[in-house]
Amino acid sequence: MKSYHTLDEIQRDIRLEVTSCRALVEHYLRNIKSHSELNAFVEVYSAEALQKADIIDRKIKENKAGKLAGLIFGIKDLICYQDHKVSGASKILQNFESQFSATAVEKLLQEDAILIGRQNCDEFGMGSSNENSFYGPVKNALDHNKVAGGSSGGSAVAVQADMCQISLGTDTGGSVRQPAAFCGIVGLKPTYSRISRWGLLAYASSFDSIGIFSKSIEDNARVLEIIAGKDDKDSTSSSKTVPIYSQSLEQKNTYKVAYLQEALDTKALQPEIKAAFENQITELQKAGHTVEAVNFPLLDYILPAYYILTTAEVSSNLSRYDGIRYGHRSSEVTNLESLYKNSRTEGFGAEARRRIMLGTFVLSADYYDAYFTKAQKARKLIKEATEKILSEYDFIIIPTTPTTAFDLGEHSKSPIEVYMADLFTVQASISGLPAISVPVGKDDNGMPIGLQIISAAFQEAKLFAFSRNLIQNI
């Protein structure tokens, strides 16, 4: 079976009886099996997906199928699916079964999309390489010695290697956009609150967003218009009207586009990425867009502020995993203190423990004002400075990552080196703004390069149209 680029192509072939939902599911299941060495999935719902495919094939023949009939998707192992396991890729939740489904999952299922399995990730979303998983690292399909990116690496590789058409990941500081760049696909982090977080295991609640991996802008837009919107179960979800994004993909204007000069000047930027970025600037100018450099002197403060704030929220959110109510409980227990200490030490991996301890430190009475309070002030300044640029320009463009996919284990001895992979993605996360990564070339070793586009809040429709036109002109 051919590899489909868009859901439109799939639905056209289903109407022409060239394929069917069952044939599609069988195709993806074969690919999952043949690419098992990539370690993208931690659980595959084979029998369930085939059964659902037969039901939807009948609905299609009766003209009763939903808008997403023929769409096969996977979910990151941080997103709940009722009566199925969800572990956050952590030993501490290894055999936990969810009692409900995430709102985003429910909405896709209601439109007859088929869920094929849960996908590997960094533990509780903490990582930029998908090497911090209880289930082992995910490998990049283009080079098995390279990382997939993180934390949603399994979700990215599943789309990259045609193991499903769409994946739902999560993006706290770049965990959809960065792996999308490493894998050469499209990855969207919507405006914070655009998609309900109900049913998402919390990492850093004021940053966490469900995001979408796809092969095309068209599919990303179609999925977002289904899963976005107000949810009474999530008080932080926005009540703003959800546009029909898939009908607003034609670019109607030329735009004013800003890029951050400091991002191009950093020594951390790989030369091929800088060249690809500069080429995009030239092409945009040729197409009639105004593209100008702007100064953003706060760039050096973004990463420290992000890690102080997110580790503080991790310390709070992960305190619920204590070995008492559910999850892993140590057998080496002599009293209540040893129950807590041993269960959490055995259950959490090294990176999760590191971030919990850092967060506990910055929230401590002696250091709260010195670190947490200052980071909150820095977040406000970064958000205001970013929004000021977007009040004068339609978009900010920036490389998605400072490098292309690096070798497995390359940065294992230095967490700071891995944290640097988030250098360009955390700005949109701190600001709560929508951002998308699109593929714009390859480096000298054939590894993908991503371009990130940031827009003002709730401007996903404009973001999709601009991104689609950019990809078509590559």
DOKOL-185657 format. One record per residue: x negated, y negated, z of N, C-alpha, C in turn. Coordinates in steps of 0.1 Angstrom, whole numbers, padded with zeros to 4 digits, always signed. Each point is the difference from the previous one (the first is absolute). Example, Ala and Ser with C-alpha at 12.3 -4.5 7.8 and 13.67 -1.06 7.14 Angstrom:
<sites>
-0132+0057+0078+0009-0012+0000-0009-0012+0000+0004-0011-0007-0009-0011+0000+0008-0011+0008
</sites>
This chain:
<sites>
-0008+0012+0000+0008-0012+0000-0009-0012+0000+0004-0011-0007-0007-0012-0001+0000-0007+0013-0009-0009+0002+0000-0009+0012+0008-0012-0003+0010-0003+0007+0009-0011-0002-0006-0013+0006+0001-0011-0007-0004-0012+0006+0010-0008+0007+0013+0001-0004+0011-0007+0007+0012+0010+0002+0008-0004+0009+0013+0007+0002+0009-0001-0012+0000-0012-0007+0008-0001-0012-0003+0011-0010-0013+0003-0002-0004+0011-0009+0006+0013+0005-0001+0003+0013+0005+0012+0006+0015+0001-0003+0008-0010+0004+0014+0000-0002+0005+0001-0014-0008-0006-0009+0003+0002-0015-0001+0014-0004-0011+0007+0004-0002+0014-0004+0010+0009+0007+0004-0003+0012+0011+0008+0006+0013-0001-0008+0003-0012-0004+0012-0002-0008-0001+0007-0013-0012+0001-0006-0002+0007-0013-0002+0015+0002+0001+0004+0013-0002+0014+0004-0014+0005-0004-0010-0009-0001-0014+0004-0002-0006+0006+0013+0005-0005+0011-0004+0005+0013+0012-0001+0010-0002+0004+0012+0010+0000+0011-0007-0003+0013+0009-0002+0010-0006-0002+0014-0007+0012+0004+0005+0012-0002-0007+0012+0004-0013+0001-0007-0001-0002-0013-0012+0001-0007-0010-0010+0005+0004-0012+0003-0009-0010+0006-0006+0004+0013+0009+0005+0009-0005+0005+0013-0010+0011-0002+0003+0010-0009-0009+0011-0002-0013-0005-0005+0000-0010-0009-0012-0006-0005-0008-0006+0011+0006-0008+0009-0008-0006+0011-0005+0010+0009+0008+0010+0003-0004+0011+0009-0013+0007-0005+0000+0002-0013-0012+0006-0006-0012-0009+0001+0002-0013-0002-0011-0009+0002-0005-0001+0014+0009+0001+0009-0004-0001+0015-0008+0013+0003+0004+0011-0005-0008+0012+0002-0013+0000-0007-0001-0005-0012-0012+0000-0008-0010-0010+0005+0005-0010+0007-0008-0011+0006-0001+0001+0015+0001+0012+0005+0001+0001+0015-0013-0004+0007-0012+0001-0008-0012-0004+0006-0001-0015+0003+0009-0008-0006+0000-0015+0003+0006-0002+0014+0008+0009+0005+0005-0001+0014+0010-0012+0001+0007-0002-0010+0010-0012+0000+0012+0003+0009+0005+0012-0001+0012+0004+0008-0003+0008+0012+0007-0003+0011-0001+0009+0012+0011+0009+0001+0011-0002-0007+0011+0009-0001+0008-0003-0012+0004+0011-0007+0008-0001-0013+0013+0007+0002+0011-0007-0004+0013+0005+0002+0005+0007-0013-0007+0010-0003+0002+0007-0013+0015+0005-0002+0005+0009+0009+0013+0005-0002+0011-0010+0001-0002-0010+0009+0010-0010+0002+0001-0010-0012-0012-0003-0006+0000-0009-0011+0006+0007-0012-0002+0013-0002+0006+0007-0012+0015+0001+0002+0004+0003+0012+0015+0000+0003+0006-0013-0003-0006-0011+0004+0005-0013-0002+0000-0003-0015-0010+0004-0007-0001-0002-0014+0012+0006-0008+0004+0012+0004+0011+0007-0006+0013-0008+0002+0002-0005+0013+0012-0008+0003+0001-0013-0009-0012-0006-0001+0000-0013-0008+0002+0003-0015-0006+0011-0005+0002+0003-0014+0015+0002-0003+0008+0006+0010+0014+0001-0002+0007-0013+0000-0004-0009+0009+0005-0013+0002-0002-0008-0013-0012+0001-0006-0003-0007-0013+0010+0004-0011+0002+0013-0001+0010+0005-0010+0014-0005+0002+0003-0002+0013+0013-0005+0003+0001-0015+0001-0011-0007-0004-0001-0015+0000+0003-0005+0014-0005+0007+0010+0002-0005+0014-0013-0002+0007-0011+0000-0007-0014-0001+0006-0003-0015+0004-0008-0001+0010-0004-0013+0005-0010-0007-0009-0004-0012+0003-0009-0008-0008-0014+0005-0002-0004+0008+0010-0014+0005+0000-0001+0015-0004+0011+0006-0006-0001+0014-0003-0011+0002-0010-0008+0011+0004-0012+0003-0008-0013-0005+0006+0001-0009+0011-0012-0005+0007-0004+0010+0011-0012+0004-0001-0006+0009+0010-0010-0008+0008+0002+0000+0013-0009-0008+0009-0005+0007+0012-0011-0005+0005-0006+0005+0013-0001-0011+0010-0002+0004+0012-0001-0010+0011-0012+0002+0008-0006-0011+0004-0011+0000+0010+0004+0007+0013-0010+0007+0006+0003+0007+0013+0001-0010+0012+0006-0012-0003+0004-0009+0010+0015-0004+0000+0006+0006-0011+0014-0004-0003+0009+0012+0003+0010-0002+0008+0009+0011+0005+0010+0005-0010+0002+0013+0000+0010+0007-0008+0007+0010+0009+0012-0002+0002+0008+0008+0010-0002+0015-0001-0002+0006+0012-0002+0015+0001-0013+0005-0007-0009-0009-0002-0013+0003-0006-0011-0006+0008-0012+0006-0001-0011-0004+0008-0005-0014-0004-0005-0008+0010-0007-0012-0003-0010-0001+0011-0013-0001-0004-0011+0000+0010-0009-0012+0000+0001-0009-0009-0009-0011-0001-0014+0005-0002-0002+0012-0006-0013+0007-0003-0008+0001+0013+0007+0002+0011-0006+0001+0013+0003+0013+0007-0010+0005+0007+0003+0012+0008+0010-0002+0011+0001-0013+0005+0009-0002+0011+0014+0001-0004+0004+0000-0013+0013+0002-0004+0001+0012-0010-0009+0009+0001-0002+0011-0010+0013+0007-0004+0009+0003+0010+0012+0008-0004+0013-0007+0004-0001-0013+0000+0012-0008+0003+0009-0001-0012+0013+0002+0003+0010-0001-0011+0009-0012+0003+0002-0008-0011+0008-0012+0002+0015+0003+0001+0007-0008+0008+0014+0002+0001+0009-0009-0009-0007-0008-0008+0007-0009-0009-0010-0003-0012+0006-0006-0010-0008-0004-0012-0002-0015+0000-0011-0004-0005-0003-0014-0002+0011-0006-0009+0003-0012+0002+0010-0007-0009-0004+0000-0014-0013-0002-0003-0005+0000-0014+0002+0013-0006-0002+0011+0007+0001+0014-0005+0015+0002-0003+0009-0003+0010+0014+0002-0002+0005-0007-0013-0004-0012-0002+0005-0008-0012-0005+0007-0013-0012+0005+0000-0004+0007-0012+0008+0013-0003+0002+0007+0011+0008+0013-0001+0014-0003-0004+0006-0011+0005+0013-0003-0004+0002-0003-0015-0011-0004-0006+0000-0003-0015-0005+0012-0008-0001+0012+0007-0003+0012-0007-0015+0002-0004-0009-0008+0007-0014+0003-0001-0003+0013+0008-0010+0007-0004-0003+0013+0006-0013-0001+0008+0000+0004+0012-0012-0001+0009-0007+0014-0001-0013-0001-0004-0008+0012-0002-0010+0004+0011-0003-0010+0009-0008+0004+0011-0006-0012+0007-0007+0003+0011-0007-0011+0008-0015+0000-0003-0006-0011+0001-0013-0002-0006-0010-0004+0011-0012+0004-0002-0012-0002+0009-0003-0015+0001-0005-0004+0012-0004-0014+0002-0010-0001+0012-0006-0011+0002-0008-0003+0012+0009+0001+0012-0005+0005+0011+0008+0001+0012+0007-0012+0004+0013+0000+0001+0009-0011+0003-0003-0012-0009-0005+0002-0011-0003-0011-0010-0013-0008+0003-0009+0006+0009-0012-0007+0004-0012+0005-0009-0002-0007-0010-0012+0003-0009+0002-0006-0014-0012+0000-0007+0000-0005-0013-0006+0010-0010+0000+0012+0004-0006+0011-0009+0007+0013+0000+0010+0001+0009+0007+0013+0002-0010+0011+0004-0009-0003+0008-0009+0010+0006+0002+0002+0015+0010-0008+0005+0003+0001+0015+0013+0008+0002+0002+0010-0008+0012+0008+0001-0002+0014+0008+0009+0004+0008-0001+0013+0006+0000+0011-0010+0005-0003-0012+0001+0010-0011-0012+0000-0009-0010-0009+0003-0011+0000-0009+0001-0012-0010-0011-0003-0007+0000-0012-0009+0008+0003-0013+0005-0010-0006+0005+0001-0014-0010-0004-0010-0001+0007-0011-0010-0003-0010+0006-0007-0012-0008-0009-0006+0005-0007-0012+0000+0009-0012+0011+0000-0007+0002+0009-0011-0010-0002-0012-0005-0012-0001-0010-0003-0011-0014+0004+0004-0003+0001+0013-0013+0005+0004+0002+0006+0014-0001+0013+0001+0003+0006+0013-0010-0003+0011-0011-0006-0004-0010-0005+0010+0003-0014+0006+0011-0006-0006+0003-0013+0004+0013+0000+0009+0001-0011+0008+0012-0001+0009+0012-0004-0009+0012+0002+0006+0012-0004-0007+0004-0014+0004-0006-0005+0011+0004-0013+0006+0010+0004+0011+0002-0010+0009+0009+0003+0011+0008-0012+0004+0010+0002+0009+0002+0012+0006+0009+0010-0007+0006-0006-0011+0010+0008-0007-0006+0008-0012-0012+0006+0002-0007+0006-0010+0007+0012-0007+0007+0008+0008+0007+0011-0005+0011-0004-0010+0007-0011+0004+0011-0005-0008-0005-0006-0013-0011-0006+0001-0006-0006-0013-0005+0011-0009-0007+0010+0005-0005+0011-0008+0011+0008-0006+0011+0001+0007+0012+0008-0005+0005-0006-0013+0001-0013+0000+0004-0007-0012-0011+0000-0011-0012-0002+0004-0011+0000-0009-0002+0013-0008+0002+0011+0008-0002+0013-0006+0013+0007-0005+0011-0008-0001+0013+0004-0006+0006+0012+0008-0001-0002+0014+0007+0010+0009+0014-0005+0004+0003-0012-0003+0013-0006+0001+0000-0013-0008+0012-0006-0002+0001-0012-0008-0002-0012+0009+0004+0000+0012+0000-0011+0010-0004+0005+0013-0007-0008+0008-0003+0003+0014+0003-0012+0008+0006+0002+0012+0001-0010+0010-0012+0001+0010-0007-0011+0001-0011-0001+0009+0003-0010+0011-0009-0004+0008+0001-0011+0009-0012-0009-0001+0002-0013+0002-0010-0010-0002+0000-0009+0012-0011+0001+0008-0002-0008+0012-0010-0011-0002-0011+0004-0007-0010-0010-0004-0006+0002-0013+0007+0008-0008-0004+0003-0014+0001+0015-0003+0007+0007+0008+0000+0015-0001+0008+0005-0012+0007-0008-0008+0006+0004-0013-0009-0006-0011-0003-0013+0002-0007-0007-0011-0014+0006-0002-0007+0002+0010-0014+0005-0001-0001+0014-0006+0007+0010+0004+0000+0013-0007+0005-0001-0014+0010-0009-0003+0005-0002-0013-0012-0004-0009-0008-0010+0005-0011-0004-0008-0010+0011-0002-0003+0008+0010-0010+0010-0001+0005+0011-0010+0013+0002-0001+0005+0011-0008+0006-0005-0014-0001-0013-0003+0004-0005-0013+0015+0000-0002+0008-0003+0010+0015+0000-0001+0005-0013+0005+0013-0002+0000+0007-0012+0006+0003+0003+0014-0003-0010+0009+0004+0001+0014+0005-0013+0005+0013+0000+0005+0006-0012+0005+0002+0000+0015-0004-0011+0007+0004-0003+0013+0010-0012-0001+0013+0003+0003+0010-0011-0001-0002-0010+0012+0008-0010-0001+0001-0010+0011+0004+0007+0013-0007-0003+0011+0003+0006+0013+0015-0002+0002+0007+0010+0004+0015+0000+0003+0009+0003-0013-0007+0001-0011+0008+0002-0013+0006+0015+0000-0008+0009+0006+0004+0014+0001+0001+0003+0015+0011+0007+0004+0001+0004+0014-0011+0009+0004-0004-0002+0013-0011+0008+0006+0006+0012+0008+0014+0001+0000+0006+0011+0007-0005+0013-0005-0005+0009+0009-0005+0013-0004-0014+0000-0004-0007-0011+0003-0015-0001-0003-0007+0001+0013-0009+0009+0002-0008+0001+0012-0009-0013+0001+0001-0006+0011-0006-0013+0002-0015+0001+0001-0007-0009-0007-0015-0003+0002-0001-0014+0006+0002-0010-0007+0000-0014+0004+0013-0006-0004+0010-0001+0008+0014-0003-0004+0002-0013-0007-0008-0010+0003+0001-0013-0006-0007-0001-0014-0006+0011-0004-0007+0001-0013+0006+0011-0009+0005+0011+0006+0004+0012-0007+0010-0003-0011-0002+0005-0012+0010-0001-0011+0000+0013-0007+0011+0005-0004+0001+0011-0010-0003-0005-0013-0009+0006-0008-0003-0004-0013+0002+0011-0010-0002-0003-0013+0003+0008-0011-0011+0003-0009-0003+0012-0003-0010+0004-0011+0007+0004-0012-0005-0004-0012+0006+0004-0012-0010-0001-0011+0004+0006-0012-0009-0001-0012+0004-0013-0008+0011-0006+0003+0005-0011-0008+0006-0011+0009+0000-0012-0004+0007-0011+0006+0015+0003+0000+0005+0005-0011+0015+0003-0002+0005+0009+0012-0007+0011+0002+0004+0009+0010-0001-0006+0014-0010-0008+0003-0002-0006+0013+0012-0009+0002+0004-0008-0010+0011-0009+0001+0013+0007+0003+0002+0011-0007+0013+0008+0001+0001+0006+0014-0011+0004+0006+0000+0006+0013+0002-0011+0011-0006-0011-0002+0001-0011+0010+0014-0005+0001+0007-0001-0012+0014-0006+0001+0009+0010+0006-0003+0013+0001+0008+0010+0007-0003+0000+0015-0012-0001+0004-0004+0002+0015-0001-0013+0007+0000-0012-0006-0001-0012+0007+0014-0004+0006+0000-0009+0009+0013-0005+0005+0001+0001+0015+0010-0007+0005+0003+0000+0015+0004+0014+0005-0005+0003+0012+0003+0012+0006+0003-0003+0015+0012+0004+0004+0004-0003+0014-0008+0007+0010-0007+0011-0004-0009+0007+0009-0013-0006+0002-0004-0010-0008-0012-0007+0001+0002-0015+0001-0001-0006+0012+0003-0014+0002-0009-0009-0007-0012+0005-0005-0009-0009-0007+0002+0000-0015+0009+0009-0005+0003+0000-0014+0007-0012-0005-0003-0005-0012+0005-0012-0005+0014+0001-0006+0009-0010+0002+0013+0001-0005+0001-0008-0013-0011-0004-0006+0000-0006-0013+0005+0009-0011+0007-0005-0009+0005+0008-0011-0011+0006-0008+0002+0013-0004-0010+0007-0007+0003-0001-0015-0009-0006-0008+0002-0002-0014-0001+0014-0007+0005+0000-0012-0001+0012-0009-0014-0002-0007-0010+0005+0007-0014-0003-0005-0002+0006-0014+0006+0011-0003-0003+0007-0013+0006-0008-0012+0008-0010+0003+0006-0008-0011-0007-0013-0001-0011-0002+0008-0006-0013+0000-0015+0001-0004-0003+0009-0009-0014+0004-0003-0006-0008-0011+0008-0008-0007-0005-0008-0011-0006-0013+0006-0013-0002-0003-0006-0013+0004+0004-0011-0009+0006-0010+0006+0007-0011-0007-0008-0013+0000-0011-0001+0008-0007-0012+0001-0015+0003+0000-0008-0011-0001-0014+0001+0003-0001-0005+0014-0010+0004+0007-0001-0003+0015-0013-0007+0004+0001-0005+0012-0012-0006+0006-0005+0011+0009-0013+0004-0002-0006+0011+0007-0012-0004+0007-0001+0003+0013-0012-0003+0008-0008+0012+0003-0013-0002+0000-0009+0011+0005-0009-0005+0011-0005+0008+0009-0008-0004+0011-0015+0000-0004-0006-0011+0000-0014-0001-0004-0009+0008+0009+0004-0001+0013-0008+0008+0010+0000+0015-0002+0011+0005-0006+0000+0014-0003-0010+0004-0011-0001-0009-0010-0010+0003-0010-0014-0002+0004-0002-0008+0010-0014-0003+0004-0005+0009+0010+0008+0009+0006-0005+0009+0010-0009+0010-0005-0011+0003+0007-0010+0010-0004+0006+0015+0000+0011+0001+0007+0006+0014+0001+0007+0004-0013+0002-0009-0009+0008+0003-0012-0008+0007-0010+0004+0012-0005-0007+0008-0010+0000-0008-0013-0011+0000-0007-0002-0008-0012+0011+0003-0011+0003+0013-0002+0010+0004-0010+0014-0006+0003+0003+0000+0014+0013-0006+0004+0000-0015-0003-0011-0007+0003-0001-0014-0003+0001-0003-0014-0006+0008-0009+0001-0002-0014+0014+0002-0005+0007+0011+0005+0014+0003-0004+0009-0011+0004-0003-0006+0012+0009-0011+0005-0002-0012-0008-0013-0004-0003-0002-0011-0009+0006+0001-0013+0000+0012-0006+0006+0003-0013+0015-0003+0001+0006+0004+0011+0015-0002+0002+0003-0015+0000-0009-0008+0007+0002-0014+0000+0000-0006-0014-0010+0005-0008-0001-0005-0014+0013+0004-0008+0004+0012+0002+0012+0005-0008+0012-0008+0004+0002-0003+0013+0011-0007+0005+0000-0014-0006-0011-0006+0000-0001-0014-0006+0003+0000-0015-0005+0010-0007+0003+0002-0014+0015+0001-0003+0007+0006+0010+0015+0002-0001+0008-0012+0004-0007-0011+0003+0006-0012+0003+0003-0004+0015-0005+0010+0009+0002-0003+0014-0011-0009+0005+0003-0008+0010-0010-0008+0007-0006+0008+0011-0013+0002-0001-0007+0008+0010-0011-0008+0006+0001-0002+0014-0010-0009+0006-0005+0006+0013-0013-0003+0003-0006+0004+0012+0005-0009+0012+0003+0006+0011+0003-0007+0012-0009+0005+0011-0003-0009+0010-0008+0004+0011+0009+0005+0011-0005+0010+0007+0007+0006+0011-0011+0004+0011-0004-0011+0007-0011+0002+0010+0004+0010+0011+0012+0004+0002+0004+0009+0010-0002+0014-0003-0005+0003-0012-0002+0014-0004-0008+0008+0010-0010-0005+0006-0008+0007+0009+0007+0004+0013+0011-0007+0003+0007+0002+0012+0011+0010-0001+0004+0004-0013+0012+0008-0002-0002+0014+0006-0011+0006-0003-0003+0014+0004-0001+0001+0015-0008-0008+0007+0000+0001+0015+0014-0003+0006+0007-0010-0005+0013-0002+0006+0010+0012-0002-0001+0006-0012+0008+0011-0003-0003+0012+0009-0012+0003+0002-0004+0012+0008+0003-0003+0015-0001-0012+0005+0003-0002+0014+0015+0001+0002+0008-0005-0009+0015+0000+0002+0005+0014-0002-0005+0007-0010+0006+0014-0003-0005+0010+0011-0012-0001+0005-0004+0009+0010+0008-0002+0013+0003-0013+0003+0009-0003+0011+0013+0007-0001+0006-0001-0012+0013+0006-0002-0001+0015+0000-0011+0006-0005-0002+0014+0001+0000+0005+0014-0007-0008+0009-0001+0004+0014+0014+0001+0006+0008-0009-0004+0014+0000+0005+0009+0011-0006-0001+0001-0014+0009+0009-0007-0003+0015+0003-0013+0003+0001-0004+0014+0002+0000+0005+0014+0003-0009+0009+0001+0004+0014+0012+0009+0003+0009+0001-0010+0012+0009+0002-0005+0015-0002-0011+0002-0006-0005+0014-0002-0008+0004+0012+0006+0005+0010-0006+0002+0013-0001+0015+0005+0005+0009-0009-0001+0014+0004+0012+0004+0009+0009-0009+0003+0011+0004+0009+0013+0002-0007+0004-0009-0008+0014+0000-0006+0000+0009-0013-0010-0001-0008-0001+0008-0012-0015-0001-0005-0003+0008-0010-0013+0000-0005-0010+0009+0007-0012-0001-0003-0011+0009+0006-0001-0003+0015-0001+0011+0007-0002+0000+0015-0012+0009+0003-0010-0006+0007-0012+0008+0003+0003+0011+0010-0007+0011-0002+0001+0011+0010-0009-0001+0012-0010-0010-0002-0009-0003+0011+0005-0011+0009+0009+0004+0008+0007-0010+0009-0001+0003+0014-0004-0009+0009-0001+0002+0014+0009-0010+0007+0003-0012-0006+0009-0010+0006+0005-0009-0011+0008-0010+0003+0006-0008-0010-0010-0008-0008-0011-0005+0007-0010-0007-0007-0007+0009-0011-0003+0012+0004-0007+0009-0010+0009+0004-0011+0013+0000+0003+0010+0003-0011+0000-0011-0011+0000-0012+0005+0000-0011-0010-0014+0000-0007-0010+0000+0008-0014-0001-0006-0003+0011-0010+0002+0012+0004-0004+0012-0008+0009+0001-0012+0013-0002+0002+0009+0001-0012-0003-0010-0011-0003-0013+0005-0003-0010-0010-0014+0002-0006-0009+0004+0008-0014+0002-0005+0000+0012-0011+0007+0010+0003+0001+0012-0009+0009-0003-0012+0010-0008+0002+0010-0003-0011-0004-0010-0010-0007-0011+0005-0004-0010-0010-0014+0002-0005-0001-0003-0013-0014+0000-0006-0008-0011+0004-0013+0000-0005-0010-0010+0005+0004-0014-0004+0005-0003-0012+0004-0013-0004+0012-0005+0008+0010+0008+0002+0011-0004+0008-0004-0004+0014-0008+0009+0006-0005-0003+0014-0008-0014+0000-0008-0002-0010-0008-0012-0001+0009-0012+0000+0011+0000-0008+0009-0012-0002+0008-0001+0013+0005+0011+0006+0007-0002+0012-0008-0006+0011-0013+0004+0001-0009-0006+0010-0003-0015-0003-0002-0003-0012-0002-0014-0004+0012-0009+0003+0012+0006-0003+0012-0008+0003+0003-0002+0014-0003+0011+0008+0002-0001+0015-0010-0011+0005-0012+0000-0005-0010-0010+0004+0005-0014-0003+0004-0003-0012+0004-0014-0003+0013-0004+0007+0008+0009+0005+0012-0003+0007-0003-0001+0015-0011+0003+0004-0003+0000+0015+0000-0014+0005+0003-0001+0013+0001-0014+0006-0012-0009-0002-0012+0006+0001-0012-0008-0001-0003-0005-0014+0005+0007-0010-0003-0003-0014+0011-0004-0009+0012+0000+0006+0012-0003-0008-0001-0014-0008-0003-0010+0008-0001-0013-0006-0012-0002-0010-0011+0007+0004-0012-0001-0008+0001+0007-0014+0009+0010-0001+0001+0008-0012+0014-0001-0006+0010+0006+0007+0013+0001-0005+0006-0014-0003+0000-0009+0009+0006-0013-0002-0007-0007-0011-0013+0000-0001-0007-0006-0011+0003+0006-0014+0002+0013+0000+0003+0007-0012+0014-0004-0005+0009-0002+0010+0014-0004-0004-0001-0014-0006-0008-0009+0006-0002-0013-0006-0006+0000-0014-0010+0009-0002-0006+0001-0013+0010+0006-0010+0009+0009+0004+0010+0005-0009+0009-0011-0005+0004-0009+0009+0009-0011-0003-0007-0009-0010-0013-0003+0002-0007-0009-0009-0002+0007-0014-0003+0013+0000-0002+0007-0013+0014+0000-0008+0011+0003+0007+0013+0000-0006+0003-0013-0006-0002-0011+0008+0004-0013-0005-0009-0004-0012-0013+0003+0001-0009-0004-0011+0004+0008-0013+0003+0013+0001+0004+0008-0011+0013-0006-0006+0010-0003+0009+0013-0005-0005-0002-0014-0007-0009-0008+0005-0003-0013-0006-0005+0002-0015-0009+0010-0002-0004+0002-0013+0011+0004-0009+0009+0009+0005+0011+0005-0008+0012-0010-0001-0001-0011+0007+0009-0011-0002-0004-0008-0013-0013+0001-0003-0005-0007-0012-0003+0009-0012-0001+0013+0003-0002+0010-0011+0010+0011+0001+0002+0006-0012+0010+0011+0000-0006+0013+0006-0013+0002-0002-0006+0012+0005-0014-0002+0004-0005+0008+0009-0014+0001+0003-0005+0014-0005-0011+0000-0008-0006+0012-0004-0013+0002+0007-0003+0013+0002-0012+0003+0008-0003+0015-0003-0013+0004+0000-0002+0014-0001+0007+0008+0011+0005+0012-0003+0007+0008+0010-0011+0005+0010-0011+0004-0005-0010+0005+0009-0014-0005-0004-0009-0001+0009-0014-0005-0003-0008+0010-0008+0003+0013+0001-0006+0011-0008+0010+0009-0006-0004+0008-0009+0008+0012-0004-0001+0011+0010+0007+0011-0003+0000+0011+0010-0015+0005+0003-0002+0001+0013-0014+0004+0004+0000+0015+0003-0012+0005+0003-0001+0014+0002+0006+0005+0013+0005+0012+0000+0004+0006+0013-0011+0000+0010+0002-0005+0012-0010+0000+0010-0010-0011+0000+0001-0008-0010-0010-0011-0002-0001-0010+0011+0012-0003+0006+0000-0010+0011+0004+0007+0013-0002+0013+0002+0005+0006+0012-0008-0004+0012-0012-0005-0001-0008-0004+0012+0003-0014+0004+0007-0008-0008+0002-0014+0002+0015-0004-0002+0008+0000+0010+0014-0005-0002+0001-0013-0006-0009-0009+0003+0001-0014-0006-0001+0000-0015-0008+0009-0006-0001+0001-0014+0013+0004-0006+0007+0009+0007+0013+0005-0005+0010-0012+0001+0000-0007+0011+0009-0011+0002-0002-0011-0011-0012-0001-0005-0002-0010-0010+0008+0003-0013+0004+0013-0002+0008+0003-0012+0014-0008+0000+0004-0005+0012+0012-0007+0001-0002-0016-0001-0012-0004-0004-0004-0014+0000+0010-0009-0008+0005+0005-0011+0009-0008-0009+0015+0003+0002+0003+0010+0007+0014+0004+0001+0007-0006+0012-0008-0003+0011+0007-0003+0012+0006-0014+0000-0004-0009-0009+0005-0013-0001+0016+0000-0001+0004+0008-0010+0015+0001-0002+0007+0007+0012-0007+0009+0006+0006+0007+0012+0002-0010+0012-0011-0007+0003+0001-0010+0010+0011-0011-0002+0001-0003-0013+0010-0011-0004+0014+0006-0002+0002+0013-0001+0013+0006-0002+0005-0001-0014-0009-0003-0010+0003-0003-0013+0000+0013-0009+0008+0000-0011-0001+0011-0010-0013+0000-0008-0005+0011-0002-0012+0001-0008+0000+0014-0008-0006-0001-0012+0000+0012-0008-0014+0002-0006-0004+0013-0001-0013+0003-0006+0003+0007-0013-0006-0005-0011+0002+0006-0013-0014+0004-0006-0001+0011-0008-0013+0004-0006-0004-0010-0011-0013-0004+0000-0005-0010-0010-0013+0005-0006-0004+0012+0001-0012+0005-0006-0007+0011+0008-0012+0003-0004-0008+0010+0007-0014-0005+0002-0007+0006+0010-0014-0003+0002-0009+0008-0009-0013-0001+0001-0009+0008-0008+0001+0015+0001+0005+0004+0012+0002+0015+0002+0014+0004-0003+0008-0008-0006+0014+0004-0004+0010-0001+0011-0003-0006+0011+0009-0001+0011+0008-0013-0001+0013+0001+0003+0009-0012-0002-0003-0012+0008+0004-0012-0006-0001-0013+0006+0014-0006+0001+0003-0005+0012+0013-0006+0002+0000-0015+0002+0010-0006-0005+0002-0015+0002+0012-0001+0009-0001-0009+0010+0011-0003+0009+0006-0013-0003+0013+0000+0000+0008-0013-0002+0009-0002+0012-0001-0012+0005+0008-0004+0012+0010-0011-0004+0012+0001+0005+0010-0011-0003+0006-0004+0013+0008-0011-0001+0007-0005+0011+0010+0011+0005+0005-0002+0012+0009+0010+0006+0013+0002-0008+0004+0013-0002+0012+0004-0007+0000-0004-0015-0012-0001-0005-0001-0003-0015-0005+0012-0007+0005+0012+0004-0004+0012-0007+0004+0001-0014+0011-0006-0004+0005+0000-0014-0010-0007-0009-0005-0012+0004-0010-0007-0007-0013+0008+0000-0003+0006+0011-0013+0008+0001+0000+0011-0010+0012+0007-0001+0001+0012-0009-0002-0005-0015+0007-0011-0003+0000-0005-0014-0015-0004-0004-0006-0007+0008-0014-0004-0002-0009+0012-0001+0001+0009+0009-0009+0012+0000+0002+0009-0012+0013+0001-0004+0003+0009-0012-0006-0006-0012+0001-0013-0002-0006-0007-0011-0015+0001+0000-0006-0001+0012-0015+0001+0001-0004+0014-0004+0007+0011+0004-0004+0013-0003+0001+0002-0015+0011-0005-0006+0002+0002-0015-0011-0006-0008-0006-0011+0005-0010-0007-0007-0014+0005+0002-0002+0010+0008-0013+0005+0003-0006+0007-0013
</sites>
